[in-house]
Amino acid sequence: MITYILKRLFLIVPTLLGIITINFFLIQTAPGGPIEQIMAKIDNASSKETRNVAKQERVYKGAQGMDSELYASLVKLYGFDKSIGERYFLMLKNYLKFDFGESFYRQIKVVDLIKEKLPVSISLGLFSTLLIYLISIPLGIFKARHNNEPLDVLSSVAIIVANAIPAFLFAVVLIIFFAGGNYLHWFPLKGLVSDNFENLSTLGKIKDYLWHITLPVLCISLGGFASLTLLVKNSFLDEMGKLYVVSAKAKGCSVGRIFYAHVFRNAILLVVAGFPQAFLSMFFSSSLLIEIIFSLDGLGLLGYESIVSRDYPVIFGSLYIFTLLGLLASLASDLLCAVIDPRIDFEKR
């Protein structure tokens, strides 16, 4: 097992390097950039001033645009005075030290910026994943034991309909009915905590935190029940059709004993092993619209804003961390498989 872990850790390096390299050169060749965006803003501002002044006197429109000295200083400020090769190798050197530089527009280190957004993303990702697993696993087992019965059919229809409802639409409905709309006022409309959070007791802080996170978590979780529930159901049904189950039934074992003493471990293997990657997926890809609707400033909103504004340090820093954590989550999934089922031997791979 140690050899396998070391091998996987070693393979992380070229995989991470390849992903970062491809994205670096793709973004460098993409049209538009931070300087172009600043130029566009200056041109827009200049054109507005020109139109205002032109009402009073004739103005030479060729005077609009960015001063050459200002342009040169911006090129140097953002590091574009270096060749693309120099920028690439400098980025790799800094990334080895987890130095992602500063945001172009926020005047703050990328690491500190990501740390600021972590509480929101961890809250949404962790609680959404836990809620999905806590509901989907028992529901999937129930559906497997009552396959093709009326309750199985009804629950399938319910989770498929829930999966089809857009998360942002569900969020709007919840706000109207439960968060200060025309009906009930049970939950807060926005934010992760209340304004007086620091003055609350420890128990009060926990209650306030859970109070704020309830509606966003419900919205994000809504679309995740169907796939996991059906995966659990089909995994159990597949195991129930194997020869060892037939043999156990022939020996007189009860259905409950067969189900929970023999089938459960084999069927649940794939589901539990996928937890690290499921959490990571929820952690980084929590709905952008949900963050906007509930005024939650997380990594989803940060990623969107950095792409729109061409904030390269934030884009590459987020991508680097996400890729690294994704590769480690894949390794953690394999290790979970070995823990759950000791018969799995990765050394032979």
Protein Blocks (a to p, Z undefined) as FASTA:
>chain_A
ZZmmmmmmmmmmmmmmmmmmmmmmmmmmpgcifklmmmmmmmmmmmmmmmmmmmmpccdf
klgccdfklmmmmmmmnopmpcfklmmmmmmmmmmnopgbjafklopafklmmmmmmmmm
mmmmmmmmmmmmmmmmmmmmmmmmmgoiaklmmmmmmmmmmmmpcfklmmmmmmmmmnop
ambcfbcfbdjbdfklmmpcfklmmmmmmmmmmmmmmmmmmmmmmmmmmmmmmmmmmmmm
pmklmmmmmnopafklmmmmmmmmmmmmmmmmmmmmmmmmmmmmgcfklmmmnopacfkl
mmmmmmmnopaklmmmmmmmmmmmmmmmmmmmmmmmmmmmmmbcfklZZ
